[in-house]
Amino acid sequence: MRIAELSAPEVARRIAAGHAVLVPMGSTETHGPALPMGDYLLAEAIALRIAEAAGDALVLPTLAFGGADFFRGVPGGVALSPSTLTAVVTDILVALHEGGAKRVLILNGHGGNIPSIEEAQRKLRHGHGVVAPVLHLWKSAGGWQKELGGEPAALGHGGDPIASVALHLRPDLCAPAAMKPRAALPPFLGLPVSGFGTIRAAGVDFGVPIELEEVAAGGVAAADPSGASAEHGAVIVARFVVSAVAMLAAMKEHG
C-alpha cells in the first residue's frame, strides 16, 4: 500500500483502476518526556490501517514537518513557515491530480498545518475543480474524549488523544512512567491560561501570543497525561478507520 515501496507501473495501474491516495501529514515537535517527537509516525500508521480496510487505497510518504506555531525553536524539531507549507501541500495535491489520482484524502496530525491545508484545498478546487477532503486527526479525536470514555484530565498536548493513540500504535516509542501531572500554569497578564494562545477574562477567551513554555511547560499541557491508555487509543483509531473508509466510499460514488 505504500507508494514508496511499489514500482511505478504498479502504482500507475492501481491509480488507473481508481485507487485512492492517502496523504498523511504531521510534525516533528515536542510532546513531552513520554512520547516521540514524530507524531507523523502515527498519521502514517493510521493511513496504512485505513488503506488496508478500504482495500483500494495507496499511502503517500508522510510529510514529517509541520507548520510553525508554538513549537518553533524546539531542539531537534523542524517547523515550516505557513507560506512554505502551503506551497508544499499545494504542489503535492496538484502532482497527484496530474498523475491521475481521482480520490485524494489528507490525514492531518498537526494543528499548525490546518491553515496551509485549507488554502491548498481551495487552490486545488478553484484551479483544477478537484476536492481533496482532510481528516484533522487530533482536532476530531479531542472532541471524542468524553464520548469514548477517555480521562478528562489526560486531554491536552502531551496527553490525549495523541498519547493514547501512541500507546496503541507505537508503545515501543513511549515511556508511560514519564506521564505525570503537570504543575499549575502561572497567570498571563494576570489572567488564567485557557488554551494554546488564549487567556480567559470574565468567562471569555482572548487570543494572545503565548510561548510554548508558558502554556505547556516541557511540552505538556494536559493536566494529567497518565490517564492515557492503549485501550482508549484503539477505540480512537477504529473510529478514524471507519470514518475515513466511509469518506473514500462517498468520494467514489459522488466524485
C-alpha positions, 0 to 999 in steps of 0.5 A, a space after each residue: 500500500 505504500 507508494 514508496 515501496 511499489 514500482 511505478 507501473 504498479 502504482 500507475 495501474 492501481 491509480 488507473 483502476 481508481 485507487 485512492 491516495 492517502 496523504 498523511 501529514 504531521 510534525 516533528 515537535 515536542 510532546 513531552 518526556 513520554 512520547 516521540 517527537 514524530 507524531 507523523 509516525 502515527 498519521 502514517 500508521 493510521 493511513 496504512 490501517 485505513 488503506 488496508 480496510 478500504 482495500 483500494 487505497 495507496 499511502 503517500 510518504 508522510 510529510 514529517 514537518 509541520 507548520 510553525 506555531 508554538 513549537 518553533 525553536 524546539 531542539 531537534 524539531 523542524 517547523 515550516 513557515 505557513 507560506 512554505 507549507 502551503 506551497 508544499 501541500 499545494 504542489 503535492 495535491 496538484 502532482 497527484 491530480 496530474 498523475 491521475 489520482 481521482 480520490 485524494 484524502 489528507 490525514 492531518 496530525 498537526 494543528 499548525 498545518 490546518 491553515 496551509 491545508 485549507 488554502 491548498 484545498 481551495 487552490 486545488 478546487 478553484 484551479 483544477 475543480 478537484 476536492 481533496 477532503 482532510 481528516 484533522 486527526 487530533 482536532 476530531 479525536 479531542 472532541 471524542 474524549 468524553 464520548 469514548 470514555 477517555 480521562 478528562 484530565 489526560 486531554 491536552 498536548 502531551 496527553 490525549 488523544 495523541 498519547 493514547 493513540 501512541 500507546 496503541 500504535 507505537 508503545 515501543 516509542 513511549 515511556 508511560 512512567 514519564 506521564 505525570 501531572 503537570 504543575 499549575 500554569 502561572 497567570 498571563 497578564 494576570 489572567 488564567 491560561 485557557 488554551 494554546 494562545 488564549 487567556 480567559 477574562 470574565 468567562 471569555 477567551 482572548 487570543 494572545 501570543 503565548 510561548 510554548 513554555 508558558 502554556 505547556 511547560 516541557 511540552 505538556 499541557 494536559 493536566 494529567 497525561 497518565 490517564 492515557 491508555 492503549 485501550 482508549 487509543 484503539 477505540 480512537 483509531 477504529 473510529 478514524 478507520 471507519 470514518 475515513 473508509 466511509 469518506 473514500 466510499 462517498 468520494 467514489 460514488 459522488 466524485 
